[in-house]
Amino acid sequence: MILNDTTTAESNIRAQKVVLALVGAVILITTYLGKMPSGIIGAMGIMAVVGFILNYIGDRTPIINQYFGGGAIVVIFGSSYLFHNSGLFPQNSIDTMTTFMKSGGFLGFYVASLVTGSIFGMKTETLKKAALRYIPVILASAAVACLLTGTLSMLVGKGFYHGFMYIGLPIMGGGMGAGAVPLVQILHSTTGIDSTTLMSTMVPALLIGNAIAIIMGGLLNKLGTIIPSWTGNGELIRGEINLEPESEKEAPITVKTLATGGLLAIGMFFLGALLHNFINMPLYALMIISVAIIKVLNLMPVELEQAAQSWFKFVVGNLTPALLVGIGVVYTNINLILDALTPMYFILVLATVIGAMIGAGLMGRLMGFYPIESAITGGLCMANMGGTGDVAVLAACKRMNLMPFAQISSRIGGAFMLILASIVIQMFS
């Protein structure tokens, strides 16, 4: 009887896989023929299928799965190649995904889900300990990265200012929209240098730095298995065991639980947007601060905190590969990266990322954090492309629960870099 039940269950699983494979084939063929539906249904369909396939390949490819982030790195660069360089898919598929990622708010929805769930899933004491000690980490990260890049640039004859301003600051500035674009505006208004010239210099640094940061995330994850004392396996503060809710009983995951958690995440994003109308700070930073205050003051019922964390787990487990496809197609330009990839340019960008890691790791150690987690959140998440880079780096090192600290690095750290840029420009001019 047990044998028959096992055989039936295996047959059902095989049937499910066959049906899902046929569904995936229909989506791929429809997209290939240029008949892909517009809007969220078209974008999510092709992103989910391509993301699953490339993630499956990456997680099972030797060397890549151990040292270079596995599925995450393959999804990002593989999808960029498939849609921009292979000629397999028509332009309308790229346009649909671009609209969904930029105007459809998929990235904001994803980040809001991770930030809300991970903060509400923390122990209150963990959050209190980490809050004030984290700012010195990102300051040390920025200082070591920019000084190392400027010094190296000076040694090769390009001057300290060139490496500091055109490579170090753009990489550490919090991404494209919140970093490179306003930095170009600051430089143009102060120096009179053409904006197009400035952008063509900074954007490749940002893209290459983001790619290096993702790869370094995978390498740091591997380093943690070699030197276990350097990592908390997703915990930032040394001595912490886990980030589970403070209640010993975890609520069962039901459709209602997921719906509640999703609504909470959306509500926290709305709260950040509301405060953004009155406070001149980045929306995500305001959302993080709001959720943290609610958590510290114990204003949220434990059952709702658990619902938010259940939603966080659902989103990470099911939507990450699809989002990484969007990042690859919309924000990763392989051609631009390759065009700018001269040996010296690459070395200066690499120095920035490594400097960020070293500065954050050392200061994190002094602040009572695990060096690897500190280097990832305070270093690599300062040196990537903001929100999209945070997702890619944390996926590569398998530490999605660190999203709140990654966002602090990207948003608050990025804003600090713009202030620093204004001061440095005034000093040199």
Residue, then its C-alpha position, 0 to 999 in steps of 0.5 A: m500500500i505504501l509502495n503504491d502511494t509512493t509510486t502515485a506521488e512520483s507519477n503526479i510530480r512527473a506530470q506536474k513537471v511535464v505540464l510546467a515545462l509545456v507552459g514554459a515552452v509556450i511562453l518562450i515560443t510566444t515571446y520569440l515570435g513577438k506575440m508576447p502580451s504587454g503589461i505585467i502578465g507578459a513581463m512576469g511570464i517571460m521573466a519567471v521562465v527565463g529566471f528559473i532556467l538560468n538560475y537552475i543552470g547557474d546553481r548547478t554549474p561547477i566553480i560558478n555555483q561555489y565562487f561566483g554567486g551561482g544562479a544570481i550571476v548567471v541570471i543577470f548576465g545570461s538574460s542580458y546576453l539573451f535579450h540584447n546580444s543573441g538576437l533570439f527575442p524581439q525588441n517588444s519583449i525588452d520594452t515590456m520588461t523595461t516598462f514593468m521594472k521602471s514604471g510598473g514598480f516591481l523593484g520597489f514592491y520587492v524591496a519593500s517586501l524584503v525590508t518590512g519582513s526582515i526588520f519585523g523578523m529581527k529581534t528588537e535587541t539586535l536592531k537596537k545594537a546594529a542601528l547606531r554602530y552601522i553608520p561608521v561602517i559605511l563611512a569607513s567603506a567610502a573613505v577607504a574605497c575613495l582614498l585607495t582609488g585616488t591614490l592608485s590613480m595618482l600613482v599611474g599618472k592620472g591624478f588623485y582627483h580623476g580616480f576619486m571623482y570620476i571612478g570612486l565617487p560614482i561607484m560609491g554614490g548609491g546607483m544611477g538615479a540617486g548617485a551618478v545622475p545628480l553627481v553629473q549635475i553637480l560637476h556640470s554646474t560647478t566645472g562646466i564640463d559637458s554632461t554627456t562626457l561626464m556620464s560616459t566616463m562614470v556610467p561604465a565605472l558604475l556598471i563594472g563596479n556593480a558586476i564586480a560587487i556581485i562576483m565578490g558577494g559570491l566569493l565572500n559567501k565561499l570565504g565564510t565556509i573556509i573561515p567560519s569565524w568571520t561570518g554569521n551566515g546572514e547575521l550581522i552582529r557577532g554572537e547572534i544566532n538567528l533573525e527569527p521572530e521573538s515569539e517562540k511559535e511561528a505562525p503557519i503560512t496560509v494564504k491569509t498570512l501571505a496576503t496580510g504580510g503583502l499588505l503590510a509591506i505595501g503599507m510600509f512603502f506608502l508610509g515612506a512615500l507619505l513622509h517623503n512629502f514632508i521630509n527631504m530624505p530618500l523614500y526607502a530610507l524613510m520606510i526603513i526608519s519607520v519600520a524600525i521605529i515601529k519594531v523597537l517600540n513594539l507597536m506591531p502585534v507579533e502575529l502581523e510581524q510573523a505575517a510580514q516575515s512569511w511574505f518576505k520568505f515567499v517573495v525571496g523564494n519565488l520572485t528573486p530569479a524573475l527580478l534578476v532577469g529584469i535587472g539583467v535586461v534593463y540595468t546591465n549593458i554588457n556592450l558598455i561594460l566591454d567597451a570600457l574594460t581597459p586594464m587600467y580602468f578595470i584596476l581602478v574600479l576593482a580597487t574601489v570595490i575592494g577598498a569598500m570591502i576592506g573598510a567596511g569589514l575592518m570597521g564592522r569588526l571593531m563595531g562588533f559585527y561579523p566582517i563578511e556580513s559587514a563587508i557585504t552590506g556596508g561595502l559591496c552594497m555601497a559599491n553596487m547600483g543601488g536597489t538593483g545592485d543590492v538584490a543582485v549582491l545579496a542573492a549572490c551571497k545568499r543573505m537576502n535578510l540583510m536587505p535593510f542594512a543594504q538599503i541603508s548603505s545605498r540610500i543614506g550612504g549614497a546621499f552622504m557621497l553626494i554631499l562629499a562630492s560637493i565639498v571636494i568639488q568646491m575645494f578643487s575648483 
